[in-house]
Amino acid sequence: MTKKLWIISALMLTSLWVVAQDQAELVENTIKKSTIKGHIYFLASDELAGRETGTHGIDVAARYLATSLQRYGVSPVEGATDGYFQEVPLVKNIAPEAYGIKIGKEAVGAEDILRLEGSAVNVESDFVFLNYGTEEDFNNADIEGKVVVVFAGQKDNQDYRFVYQASGKKTNLAKEAGAVGLVELHKDNPDNWKTFQSFMNRGSSIGFASEKNQNSFFKLWVNDPDGSWTKRINLKMKQKMAVTIGEAMQLPIPSKNVVGMVEGTDPDLKDEFIIYSAHYDHLGIGKPNAEGDSIYNGARDNAVGVVTVMSAAESIAKNPTKRSALFILFTAEEKGLLGSKYYVENPLLPLDQMVYCFNSDNGGYNDTSLTTIIGLERTTAGKHMKKASESFGLKAIDDPAGEQGLFDRSDNVNFAKKGIPAPTFSLGFTAFDAEIGKYYHQQSDNPESIDYDYMEQFFRAFVLSARLIANDAETPFWVEGDKYYEAGKALYGK
């Protein structure tokens, strides 16, 4: 019996290898460096001015992507407008010009305060100090109707990215507990403050429309390098906190996700969809760098990701897979994952038919022998990405920079929260080092700085992964015990 089982296993592995080889030849004949290069050079050109949400440049990119899908033979999705667009109702929030905070009679200086939330606020309230604002800190605290004051980040982690991400979690805890506002004191890493001022004090932001004064909750950050405000909040004498924030304005911004589909060939499996996704927005135009370049072209982030999805669309439209394919290119990822957030709340097709979301997003690369998949081992489809990468001379590795929280920083996470298995396929990197930082969110991220021989290998690995997942008789799912495993069971009724 044991010998028979071994033979059966060997035959199955041989069969999988033959299928992978056949699919690899198909991909190799379709995905070409010249096409990849042409797409990236257009999307990351100066003429598109960095594809910032709400600008003419991103509208040109959206039309280009829709036209390309149509040319490949990808079908529109019912409910989309103008063929391939899902309108996303965003607004530009014009920040209040005036805001301030006082504890007792002492006011925070204008240069030491940043407003993150709140409009038309004028409150005087008791406050409660909750150290670094962990869930444990919030437990059993009397917060209702008060201002919560916490230290930014965590004592052992003051990386500015982590500080920003952790702030969102603290905000949610404060809101759930009935607080009127949150104040975060930045004392542990003074260098962070200049970074935050540079990208948060711009006077406007992009978001979803909300009713005027609907949410009076406020969030303020206070710079406290010498600990003086920490001392004030810890005074034994009972004091109140007074917060004043002027009124914000909202201006509508037309924005759109680009969506298309290809029906599967299998009578049963075609009711299951694989989503292929990437964001097509970037940062637009900013201050000139030392070379006088002010355009954030976003070649790696994320023209590369967009074109991997377009390559999958070209391949699958020519040679459809057993499962159906849904291609989604998101707007406003750089503004807070807004395009994908809107889609999962307003899906054009039922979410329980979406069995996998294969996302592509990039910061850069520092190892051209690799593909780096954020969440490689978190779903049962990881084997296909390993095989596909190997087929084109690359090695697939999992997230090497767990401290960055990358899985929860791209559009895939909005699908994961709904229960849909959703890794992110990225260019090969072994750490968030100086080579990544040289291009990530920099004006230097231009199309001419990319290794297109590596791109051809990388794109082929992505498309072969897509085809293997979409043709596998086994429906992909989360690995048991994953953070989103139970959400997946609930979504699919398992």
N, C-alpha and C positions, 0 to 999 in steps of 0.2 A: 504493500500500500504506500509505504514511504517512497519507494522508487517511482511509483506511478505519479504521486503528487509532485515529485521533483521534476519528472519529465513534463508534466502539464505546466508547471511554473516556467520551465525553460522554454517551452513552446510559446507561452504567453509573452514572455520577455522578448523572444525572437520576433514574434508578430508585431509587438509595439515598436521594436527597432526598425522593422521593414516599413511600417506606416510612417514613422518619423522620417526615414530616409526619403520616402516618396514625397511627403509634404515639404521636406527641405529643398528638394529639387524644384518643386513648384514655386516655392518662395524665392529661391535663387534666380529663377527665370523671370520673376516679376519685379522684385525690389532692386532698383539700380541706383548707384551713387549719383548719377547725373540728375535723376528726378529728385532725389533727396536734397541735393545741393540747390537746385532751382527753387524748390519750395522754401527752404530756410533763408536763402538770400532775399527772397521777396518779403517774407513775413518779418524778417529782422532788418529790413532796409530803413534808411533814414527817412524815406518818403512816408513811412507809416508812423514815424515820430514816437516810437516806443509803445504803441498800442494801449495807451492808458484808457481805462473805462470812461466812457462819456466823451471821447474825442473822435474826430473825423478818421484818424488813423485806424482805430479799432473797428469802425464801421466798414472801412475798406477791407480789412482782414476778414471780417465776417462774410462779406459778399464774396470774396475770393474763395473762402472755404466752402461756402454753399455751392458755388459754381463748380468747384472741383468735385464735390460729392456727386452732383448731378452728372457731370461728365463721366465719372467712373461707373455710373449706373446704380448708385445708391438711391433708394426710394425715400420720398418725404414720409413723415409720420403724421397720422391724422391728429388734428388739433394744433399743428404748427402753423404759423403765419407765413405767407409769402414763400411757401414750399418747405423751407428748412430752418425756420427761426422759431424759437420760443421766446416771446417777449418777457423780459425781466424788469419789473417796475421798481427801478432804483431812484433815489434822490440824492442830490448833493446837500449835505448838511453844512450850512454856513455857521460856524461856531460863534458863540457870543463873544463880543469884544471885551467885556468886563466880567470879572469874577474874583472872589476873594474869600478868605477864611480867617476867623479870629478865634482864639481861645482866651476867654476872659477879655482883657483889653489889648492883648498882643495880636497883631496881624502878621500873616505870612507875607513876605515880600513878593512882588509880582514875578521876579526872576526865579523864585523858588517854588512855583506852583504850576501844575499842568492840569487842565480839565479834560477828562476822558468821557464823562457822561453828565447829563443834567442841563436843563434849560428852564429859565424863568423860575429860579429857586430863591427863596428868601426864608430861611429857617433859623431858629435858635433852639438847640436841642441838647439833651444830655448825651454823653458819649461813653462807650465802653472799649477798653483796650484789650485786644485778643492776641498779643504777641505776634507770631508769624501767620496767624489766620489759617491754621490747619483745621481739618474736620474736628479733631479732638479739642482744639481751642474753642470752636463754635459750640460744641456740645454743652448743653445745660447752662449756657450764658443767657442772661436777661438782655435781649437785643431789641425786642419789639418797640418801634417808634424812636429808636436811638441811632446815633451815628456810630459805626464800627471803625475803630482805628487799629491798623495793623502795620507791622514792618513789611517791606517789599521782599519778594522772593522767599528764600529759606536761608537759615543761618549758614548752611554748608553749600549753598548753590546761589550765586549771584550773577550767573551768566545772564546777559541782558535778554536773550531770547526766552530763557526759563522764567525770568522775572515777569515778562509780559504775559506768557502763557499762564503762569500761576495766578496772576492778577484776575484773569477771567474766572477761574475756579472760586477765588475768594469773593468775587462779585456775586456769583450765583448763590453761594452760601449765605451772604449777607441779605440778598433779596428774599431767599426762601425763609429766612428767620424774621422778616418783617422790619429790617433796618430802613432808615430813611436815606442813608448814604454810606459811602465807604471812603475813608482817607487812608492812603498808604504812605508811610514814612520811608524815604530812601536814604539810608544811613551807612550801609555796609560796603558799598562800592561806588564812591563818588564819580568815577569815570563813566558810569552808566548814565548819569544825568545828562551829559552833553549829547550822548547818543539819542536818548529819548527826546530831547528838545529838538534835535535836527529832523526827526521824522514824524513827530507828533504835534508840533506847534505850528502847523501850516494853515490854520484858520478854517479848514473845511475837511469833510470826509464824505465817503460814499456809504449809503446804507439803504434800508427799506423805508418806505414812507410810514409815518406814524401820526396819530392824531395829536394835535397841538396840546402840549401840557399833559398828554395821556400818562406819561411816566415821569413822576417828579423825583425818582431816585437819582442821586448824583454820585459821581466818583471823582475824587481829586487826588493827585499825587503831590507830595510835599518833599522837597529836597532838605535833608537834615544831616549834613556831613559832620557837624560838630555836636550833634545830639541835643541841641537846645530845645527843639520841639518835643523830643522824647521826654525830657525833664518836665516840660510844662504839662504834658498829659498825665504824668505820674505824680503831680502835686497832690498832697492829701486834701488840700482845700477844694471843696466842691466847685466846679466851674462848668459853664456851658460852652458849646461850640456854636458860633454863628457863621452861616454860609450864605453867600449871595452870588447868584449866577444870572447874567442877563439872558435875554431871549434869543434862541437860535432861529434860523430860517431854513426852509426846505425848498429846493428847486428840482423839478422833475428832470431825470436823465434817461433818455432812451438807451436801452441796452438789451442784448439778446444772447441766448445760448444757440448754438448751431447744432441741429439734430437731424439724423437720417438713419435708415434701417435697411437691412437685407434679410429677407426671409430664409429660414433654414430649409434643408432638403429632406430631413427625416420626418416622416409623418407624425411621430410622437415627440421627438426632441425639438422640433421647430417651435413648440409652445414655450420653450425655455430660451431666454435671451442672455447673451453675454454682452455687457456694456464695455465699450472701449472709450476711454475718456482722457481728456487733458484740458488745461486752461490755456486760452489763447491771448489773454491780456498780459500787460506788463506795466512798467512804472512811468512811462511817458518821458517828459523832459524835465530836467532839474538844473542845478547849478553846474557850470562848466568845470571839468577837471583840469589837471595841469596841462593837458594837451589841447584844451579848449573845446572838448567834446561834451555836449550837454544832453545827448540823446541816450537813453537806456534802451538799447535795441532788443535785448532779451533773446539772443540766439539760443543759448542753452536753456534759459528759463523764460519762455518755455516753447520757443519755436520748434526745438527738437522734439519735445513731447507731442506737440500738435501733429507734426509730420509723421511720427510713429503711428498715430491713430489714422492719419490719412493713408499711410501705406497699408495698414490693415484693411481699410475700406476698399482700397484699390484691389488688393488680393482677394478679399472675400466677395466683392461684387463680381469679379471675373470667375471665381471658383467658389461658390457658396459652401458654407460648412453645414453640418447636420443641425446644429443649434442656430437660431436666428441671432443677428448682430444688431446692436443699437450703438450708434456712434454719437457721442455728445462732446462738444467743445464748449467749455464754460467761459463765461465772462466773469470779471470781478473776483477772481481768486485772490489777487494781491490786495483786495480791499476787505478780506475776511471770509474767503470761501463762499461768497454770496451767490454766485451763479449756481453752484451745486446745491447750496442750501435751499434755494428757491425750487430747484428741480425736484428734490426728494419730497418736498411738501406739495408740489404741483406736477406729479409725473404725467407724461403723455401716454405711458403704458403702465399697467399695474405693476407695482413693485414686487409682488410675490411671483411674477414671471421672470424677474431679473435674478438669475442664479449666480452671477459673478459680475464684479466690476473690476476691469483690468485697466488701472489708471497709469498714466505716464507723466511724470513731473521730474524736473531736474534743477540742481544748483550748479552742477559742473562735473568734471571728471579729473581724476589724477592717476588712473590705472586703466590703460586701454586693453588689458587682458581680461577685464571683468564686465559683468553686468551686476548691478547692485539692486536687489529687490527688497523694498521696505515691507516686511511681512512675508518673506519667502516661506518660512516654516509655519506660518499661522493658518494656512489653508491646505487642503488636500491636493491642490493643483501645483504645488511647488515642484514636483517631480518633472512636470512638463517644461517649466522654465529652465530647470537644470539641463534637461535633455536638449532643448532648443538652443541654449547658449553654447553647449558643448558641440553641437552640430556645426556651429560657425566659429569654432576656435576660441570661444570665450568660456569663462567660469562664472557661474551664478553664485553670489554670496548674499547673505542676509544683512540687515542694517548694521553697519559697523560703528554707528554713532548714536547709540540708544539714548544718550544724555540729551540729544537734540529734540527728542519727541517728534521725529519726522512723520511717523505714521498718522499722527493727529494734526499735522500741519498742512495737509494737502486735501484736495477735493474728495479723495477716497473715504475720508473719515465720516462724511455725511451719509454715505451709503452704508458704511460699517455700522453706524449707530442704528440704522433701520434693520440691521441683521444680514445685509448682503455681503458676502466675502469680498474684500476689496484691498488687495495689495497695490503698491506703486512700483512700477518698473522704472529704474533710473540708470543713468550713466554710471560707469564704474568708478567708485571712490572707496577709499579705505579709511578716511577720516575727514572731518571738516577742517582741513589744513590751509596753509597759505595759498596753495595752488587753487583750491576751491574759492577762497576769499578774493583772489585776484580778479575773478569774473562775476561772482555771485552778487547780483544787484549792483553791478558796476557798469559804467559807460563803456568799458572795454569788452563787454560781452557781445562782440560783433561776429557776423557770419564768417569773415575771413580768418578768424582765429581758431576755427574748428578743424579737427582731423577727420576728413571725410572718408578715408579708408576705414577708420574705426567706426564711423557712423554707419557705413554700409553693413558691417558685421552686426552692429548693435540693432539696427532696424530689422534686419533679417531674423535676429534672435527674438525680437518682440513679436513679429508677425508669425513666426513658426510657433511660438508659445501660444499665441491666440488661436491658431488653427488646431493645435493639439488639444487644448482645453475644450474648444467648441465641438470637436469630433469625438471626444471621449464618451464612452457609454455610461461612465460613472459621473453623476452630477457633482460638481465641486462643492465643498462646504468648509466651514471652519474646523480646525483641529479642536477636538474636545478639550475643554478647559480654557479656551481663549476668552478674552474679555467680552467678546461679542457673540460667543457661542449661543447663549440663551436667547439673545435677541433674534438670532437666525432661526432657532427652533420655533420661536413664536411667530415669525414672519411666514415661514413655510409650513407651519402646523405639524412639525415633526415631534 
